[in-house]
Every structure is written in structure tokens, then in C-alpha cells.
């Protein structure tokens, strides 16, 4: 699960639910459309608001959706202002409370976030997203059982809600409930087989020393997103654990091609080179790791042993 403070790597998407469609023109369509980028959403909703073409819930929807776009742009104070206005215009609008809860979550004000999700759920008990979002905030407050209960509720209301399975799987993993974590991540993969789905399940296999299965999941992550460094560096680590130093070196070459800022890829490639007898190459990599993170113990110790400090 990916949230601030990290319930990790998948965020539930902010709700962009809007009033039932009616004539509104291109600006309205872009304001409430699910495919709009944050910049497009903010511009379109601003046009709707500025032209005073809408009233009531539709005007509240424009503020709610502009607040969503601003949240995605991490302009949190501006987003909060818009969502406050949406609540003022329509105090019975669940979307506004849910989206404002996300702003408070990004601000790490989890009590206010939970209060807004409570209100969204009270207004619309079928809103699976609000349960999932509340579960994230409960997790970030350390309430793991409460988080699981909320993810259960989200899945009950939407059995195909992939993010809720991922988030519940993450919490089960934190509780060291491997069987339930793997079951949830497997369902997540069935519903939405993307990069993070395979990496998250691979991490559970890795942490339980099922290295072949972990490597297979990271391989699937690479297949899905071959230019994303995360699959390569995770599989590279497994290959080094298993003594496949040439395979590990090849994976870290790829990882650094796509993300040269990752300090541990430099350090781990240095280890692979050292094991393969390439001391000068290892020194270069360890020095790069120290350049990126001065004092990194593993790189510092390796250079000291190589007499290269």
C-alpha cells in the first residue's frame, strides 16, 4: 500500500465522483472526466467555477474535482480551500469529505482525515473508496486491525477493488500473516497485474526466503515495465543472494541504466563486481555510492578493506 509515511508503494486514487452528467460542455466534461490529467482538471474546473455556469451540487462538484486535481499536484492548501468550499456548498456531498480526507492524510493529520472519511461513509455507505482511504489513515496511526476491518469493508462493497486487496495484503505482511498477505497480493495480481503488484508479492516471498518465487515475480515486473529500475534491482538482489553474481551484475547494470540515483544499486553492483574479481570496477561503484550517500557503512567498509579510502 502506498501512502504518505508509507503504507507504501499503492495509493487509492482520489475520488473524482461528480454529479450525474448533464449538459455542461467541454470544460465540465474535462473537470469531471476520469482521464483528465491534474493540470487539465484544475484548468477545466476553474473555467466552470469562473464562468458561474453551475450551481448547487454541480458547483460543489467543480470545487471537489478541482481540489482533487490540486491534491494530485500536491498543492495541498489550495486543495483544502476548494474542498472546504465544496462542503460549504453541499454539506451532504460524500465526494467532498472523502477528497478532503485525502488532503489531511497527505498532511499527516490522520485524525481529521478519519473524521472526514467517517462523514463520507455516513453520507454514502456504499463508497468503497472511503473505507479504503480510512484504512490507510488507520494504518498510519498504528491501528492495524482497524485498517484491516476497513479494507474488508471496501472489498465487501467492491469485490474487484484491486487497491484494497493490495493495501490489506500490505497490512497482513506487517502482521507477519504470510498466508493472508500472499492471498491478497495474488488477488491483486488477478485484478490488476501491474509492476507494483508483482513487486509487492515478490517482497513477501523474499522476506519468507522463497527466493525462486520472489525472483519469478520480479521477472514478471520486468516483463511488464522493462524500463522501470525497481524490477531489475529487486531481482538483482535475489540473484546475489543465490550466488548468481553474473546475473546480479547484469540486473544492476539495467537498474542503473534506468535509475542512476539509487545508492544501493551502486553498492550492490560493487559487491557483484568484487565477487567476480573486478576490484577496480567495484571501487568505482562503492565510491559512487558514497558520493550519493556519504558514510554509507557497506560501501565505506568495502573500500576500507580494499585499501581504497
Buried (B, 14 or more C-beta within 10 A) or exposed (E): BBBBEEBBBBBBBBBBBBBEEEEBEEBBEBBBBEEBEBEBBBBBBBBBBEEEBBEEBBBBBBBBBBBBBBBBBEBBEBBBBBBBBBBEBBEEBBBBBBBBBBBBBBBEBBEBBBBBBBBBBEBBEEBBBBBBBBBBBBBBBEBBEBBBBBBBBBBEBBEEBBBBBBBBBBBBBBBEBBEBBBBBBBBBBEBBBBBBBBBBBBBBBBEBEBBEBBBBBBBBBBEBBEEBBBBBBBBBBBBBBEEBBEBBBBBBBBBBEBBEEBBBBBBBBBBBBBBBEBBEBBBBBBBBBBEBBEEBEBBBEBBEEBEBE
